[in-house]
Amino acid sequence: MTTEPTRLSKAEGPLGQAIRTLPAAPQLTPEQLERIRAATMAAASGSLLGWLLAKGAPFKFFVLGAVFAAGLLIARVGGREPVEAPHEESALPVTAPSVNTPSVNAPSMNTASVDAPPAPVTVDPLPPPGVAESEEVELLGRAHLANRAHDRARALRELEAYWARFPAGMLDEEATLHEVELRLANHDESRALALLDRAIPASTRRRAEFELVRSELLASLNRCEEALAGFKPLLASAERPLQERAWIGVATCQLHEGRRDPARAALEEYLRRFPSGAQRTLAIELWKDN
């Protein structure tokens, strides 16, 4: 059976000629047909919704049900899955995932790229860690070695080099004690006392030791009242070796002043506290003689 468009295209005259010269109908892909069908159904659904809101709703619902039944039938017949075009690897680079769809392996926004060069950091030209500390220890060690070799003059020169290089070093209190020892060995008590008077107010680590050495120095200079004022705070608060020396210092100062009973009490307390102390023999002899 010949369809009407085919019959008209074969007819003579202007109508047949016009039909024969019409351009060929565009060939739509299954995906394009699916988009057109979806858009048409959406438009129809909007129009039907407006129509339902008007009067005569029961009848219109009946008509709507018939329309949707027809639509389902059409979709079952013509809604076959579109043939998927063969996948071709794109030559274009894969785009990064969008902000709203983070990738599992995607780096965070604040993380720098692995291949990106690190930003230059400007730092002050400081010596490597430990260089200054090692030099300080070495300079102070030279002074101790010279003193052990009984070369006090060289030991004092090494200390002068230490103070010139590290006027406020991390071992300044140890250097002060060593210099006091050298000054006392050279019978320069006034210089040693001046060093201690300057070091005590600023001391943070060895103040008790400074106080003890100063009091012992004052006792040797027969300045016992000043010495006792320095010894007494150390009798209970200082470390044990310093307490031991402080008790002996109190006893000897009291004996020097002729205060025998307080001196004997101090010696007894020393022997009770330090039965194996370094000054045990001296304490027993002083106690017996007084």
C-alpha positions, 0 to 999 in steps of 0.5 A: 500500500502506497502511503499518501506522502509517497503518492504525492511525491510521485505526482506531476506538477508543482506540488510533487516537484516541491515534495521531491526537492525537500531536504532529507529529514535530520537523523536524530540519535536515540539520546536526542529522541529521549531528551525530546520525549522527556521534555514533552512529558514534562511540559504535558505534566505541567499543563495537566496539573494546571488543568486539574486545578480547574473545575470538574476534577473527577472527570479530569482525573479519569481523563488524566489516568487514560493519558498516563496509561497511554504514555506508559504504553508508548514508553514500553514500546518506544523507550528502548535503551539507546545504543551507547556509542563506542567509547573513545579515549579522549586526547584532552586531559582529564579535568579535576573534580568539581568543588561539590564532588570531592575526589577521594585521592584529591589533595585538600585545597590548602595542601601544596602540590608535590611537584611545586617547589617550596617557597623560599624561607628567609632565616638569619645567618645563625651558627649550626646548633651546638657550635656555640655551646661546644665552644663555650664548654671547650674554653671553660674546659681549657681553664680547668685543665690548666688548673689541674696542671697547676698552671694557675696563670694559664688557667686565668688567661683561659678564663679571660678568653672565656669571658671575652667570648661569652660574657653571659654564657650558659656556664657563666656561674660555673666559670665564676666559681672556678675563677673564685677558686683560682683567686683564693689559691693565689691569695687574692681574697678581695678579688674573690669576694668581689666576684661573689658579691657580684654573682649572688644577686644574679644567680639562678642555679648556684646561689646556695653554693655562692653563699656558702663559699662567701661565708667560708671566705668571710670566716677565714677573714675573721668576719664571723658575724657576716659568715654566720648570717650566710651559714644559717639559712643553708643549715636546712634549705641547701643540698646535703653536701652544702648543709654539711659544710655549713654546720662545720662553718657555724661551729668553727665561727662560734668557737672563734668567738668563744661561744663554746656551748653553741659550738658544741651543740652545732658539732653534735648536730653535725655528727647526728645528721652526718655520721659518715660526713667528710668532716666527721674526724674534725668534728669529733676532735673539736667536740673533745677539745671543747 
